[in-house]
Amino acid sequence: MTVLIPHVALYILLTPLLLLVAGCSTAPKLQGDTIEEAFFTPEQILGGGVTEIEDEEISDPFEGFNRTMYRFNYYFDKYVFLPAVIGYMKITPDAAQDGIHNFFRNIQDITTLFNSILQLNPEKTLNTTTRLLVNTTIGLLGFIDIANDVPRKDEDFGQTLGYWGVGSGPYLVLPVLGPSSVRDGIGQGVDWYVGYDQPKQRLTNMEAWQETTLDIVRAIDLRAHVRFLYYETNSPFEYEMVRMLWTTKRKLDIKR
């Protein structure tokens, strides 16, 4: 049986996008973190975790394609994604941004639960189940993070494949999505289907334009919480640097 998300919750999510155009023209510049801060948590940096991974050659047979996609992502970010994000941040109250972010993080917990089970991790499975049950009910579909005291971890299918010994394969820069690998690119597709598309189809009864708008708001929210900005390093070797940092990050993600 299909369970319908209340229309008021849907329109709370859609309203920022309807107002977005008005906010883009006078929005302030979005500031990025340092390139290390954009990839790693403070604990990984201060705790020395970033230096634990041995330096090794990274497989990049698609380098020509990857560099082209890297430049494409820069222009898409500059002229499409970031103006949308900045406009969204300008016209949406902070409390509403927090609620929307909590809502999408609650949906993301479905992916984490799925992968925690596949990784045979009872602690993460229990914590994520608790967060989902509490936030979806008492937290009003996740708009309020009632279970914020319960530890939260992001787990994805790429990590699950890595946990079971599947190698990352060649480095890959995906259009819009950015740095990835063959393994993690497949993982992103699985996560999207299991943890977002299927719940959306089964728990809502939206028209096509509403689904599209919801997808756009989700993309904007995701980008708003990634502080990496292309070509902020002023280094001619940024591509190589990002490739190394991203590969190191994914190894650390699988180890934890």
C-alpha positions in Angstrom: 0.0 0.0 0.0 1.3 3.4 -0.9 1.8 5.8 2.1 1.5 9.4 1.1 3.8 12.1 2.4 1.6 15.0 3.6 1.3 17.7 1.0 2.3 20.4 3.5 5.7 18.7 3.9 6.1 18.5 0.1 5.4 22.2 -0.4 7.8 23.1 2.4 10.4 21.4 0.3 9.3 22.9 -3.0 8.9 26.5 -1.9 12.6 27.5 -1.8 13.0 26.5 -5.5 10.0 28.6 -6.5 11.6 31.6 -4.9 15.1 30.8 -6.1 15.3 33.0 -9.2 14.6 36.1 -7.1 17.5 35.5 -4.8 20.3 34.7 -7.3 21.1 38.1 -8.7 22.1 39.8 -5.4 23.5 36.7 -3.6 26.9 36.8 -1.8 29.8 34.7 -2.9 30.0 31.2 -1.5 33.3 30.6 0.3 35.0 27.2 0.1 37.1 25.4 2.7 40.8 24.5 2.1 41.0 21.5 -0.2 41.9 19.2 2.7 39.0 20.4 4.7 36.7 19.8 1.8 37.6 16.1 1.7 38.4 15.1 5.2 36.8 15.5 8.6 38.7 17.5 11.3 39.3 14.2 13.2 41.0 12.6 10.2 43.2 15.6 9.7 44.1 16.3 13.3 44.3 12.6 14.1 46.8 11.8 11.3 44.4 9.5 9.5 45.1 11.3 6.2 48.7 10.2 6.4 47.9 6.5 7.1 47.3 5.6 3.5 50.5 4.6 1.6 51.4 6.6 -1.5 50.7 4.5 -4.5 50.1 5.1 -8.2 46.4 5.7 -9.0 44.9 4.0 -12.0 43.7 6.7 -14.4 43.4 5.3 -17.9 40.5 7.7 -18.6 42.5 10.8 -17.8 41.6 12.6 -21.0 37.9 12.1 -20.4 38.3 12.8 -16.7 40.0 16.1 -17.3 37.3 17.2 -19.8 34.6 16.3 -17.2 36.6 18.2 -14.5 36.5 21.3 -16.6 32.8 20.7 -17.5 32.0 20.4 -13.8 33.8 23.6 -13.1 31.7 25.6 -15.6 28.5 23.8 -14.5 29.3 24.6 -10.9 30.2 28.2 -11.7 27.2 29.1 -13.9 24.5 26.7 -12.8 25.0 24.9 -9.5 26.6 27.6 -7.3 24.2 30.4 -8.4 21.3 28.1 -7.5 22.9 27.2 -4.1 23.7 30.8 -3.3 20.2 32.0 -4.2 18.7 29.2 -2.2 20.8 30.1 0.9 19.9 33.8 0.5 16.1 33.4 0.3 15.6 30.4 2.5 15.6 31.0 6.3 18.3 29.2 8.2 15.7 27.2 10.2 14.0 26.0 6.9 17.4 25.1 5.4 18.2 23.0 8.5 14.8 21.3 8.3 15.2 20.5 4.6 18.7 19.2 5.2 17.5 17.1 8.0 14.7 15.7 5.8 17.2 14.6 3.1 19.6 13.2 5.6 16.8 11.1 7.1 16.3 9.7 3.6 20.0 9.2 3.3 19.8 7.0 6.4 17.9 4.5 4.4 21.0 4.0 2.2 23.2 3.8 5.3 20.9 1.2 6.9 20.9 -0.9 3.7 24.7 -0.8 3.5 25.3 -1.3 7.2 23.3 -4.6 7.0 25.3 -5.7 4.0 28.6 -4.9 5.8 27.4 -7.0 8.8 27.8 -4.1 11.2 25.3 -4.5 14.0 26.2 -1.2 15.8 25.7 1.0 12.7 22.6 -1.0 11.8 21.0 -0.5 15.2 22.0 3.2 15.4 20.6 3.9 11.9 17.4 2.0 12.5 16.9 4.0 15.7 17.5 7.3 13.9 15.1 6.4 11.1 12.3 5.3 13.4 12.6 8.3 15.8 13.1 11.0 13.2 10.5 9.8 10.7 7.8 9.6 13.4 8.5 12.1 16.3 10.8 14.2 14.1 8.0 14.8 11.5 9.5 12.9 8.5 13.0 13.9 9.6 12.6 17.7 9.4 13.6 17.7 13.1 16.6 15.6 14.1 15.2 14.3 17.3 17.7 11.5 17.4 20.8 13.8 17.1 22.4 12.1 20.1 22.5 8.8 18.3 25.8 8.5 16.3 25.3 8.9 12.6 27.5 7.5 9.9 27.2 7.7 6.1 27.6 4.3 4.4 27.3 3.7 0.7 27.4 0.8 -1.7 30.9 1.7 -2.9 32.1 1.2 0.7 30.1 -2.1 0.9 31.8 -3.4 -2.2 35.2 -2.3 -0.8 34.4 -4.0 2.5 33.9 -7.3 0.6 37.2 -6.8 -1.2 36.1 -5.3 -4.5 38.8 -3.0 -5.8 38.0 0.6 -6.7 39.0 0.2 -10.4 40.1 3.2 -12.5 39.6 6.7 -11.3 36.6 8.4 -12.9 35.2 11.9 -12.9 31.5 11.8 -13.3 29.5 14.7 -14.9 28.2 17.0 -12.2 28.8 14.4 -9.5 32.6 14.8 -9.6 35.4 12.5 -8.5 34.6 8.8 -8.3 35.8 5.4 -9.5 34.3 2.6 -11.5 33.3 0.8 -8.3 31.9 3.9 -6.6 30.1 5.0 -9.7 28.2 1.7 -9.8 27.7 2.2 -6.0 26.2 5.6 -6.5 23.7 4.2 -8.9 22.7 1.4 -6.5 22.4 3.9 -3.6 20.2 6.3 -5.6 17.9 3.5 -6.6 17.6 1.8 -3.2 17.9 4.8 -0.9 16.1 7.5 -2.8 14.2 6.6 -6.0 12.4 3.6 -4.6 11.4 5.3 -1.3 10.2 8.3 -3.3 8.1 6.1 -5.6 6.6 4.0 -2.9 6.0 6.7 -0.2 4.7 9.5 -2.4 2.1 10.2 -5.0 3.7 13.1 -6.8 3.2 14.4 -10.3 6.2 14.5 -12.6 6.9 18.2 -12.0 6.8 17.7 -8.3 9.3 14.8 -8.5 11.6 16.9 -10.6 11.4 19.9 -8.3 12.1 17.6 -5.3 15.1 16.2 -7.1 16.5 19.7 -7.8 16.0 20.8 -4.1 17.8 17.7 -3.0 20.7 18.4 -5.4 20.9 22.0 -4.2 20.9 20.9 -0.6 23.7 18.3 -1.2 25.8 20.9 -3.0 25.2 23.5 -0.3 27.0 21.2 2.2 30.0 20.4 0.0 32.5 23.3 0.5 34.9 22.3 -2.2 35.2 24.9 -5.0 36.9 24.0 -8.3 40.2 25.8 -9.1 40.4 27.5 -5.7 43.9 26.1 -5.1 45.5 28.2 -7.8 47.7 25.2 -8.5 48.4 23.8 -12.0 48.3 20.4 -10.4 44.8 20.6 -8.9 43.5 17.7 -10.9 46.2 15.4 -9.6 45.7 16.8 -6.0 42.0 16.2 -6.0 42.5 12.7 -7.5 44.9 11.8 -4.7 42.8 13.3 -1.9 39.6 11.7 -3.1 41.3 8.3 -3.4 42.7 8.6 0.0 39.4 9.6 1.5 37.6 6.6 0.0 40.2 4.3 1.4 39.7 5.8 4.8 35.9 5.6 4.4 36.2 1.8 3.8 38.6 1.3 6.7 36.4 3.0 9.4 
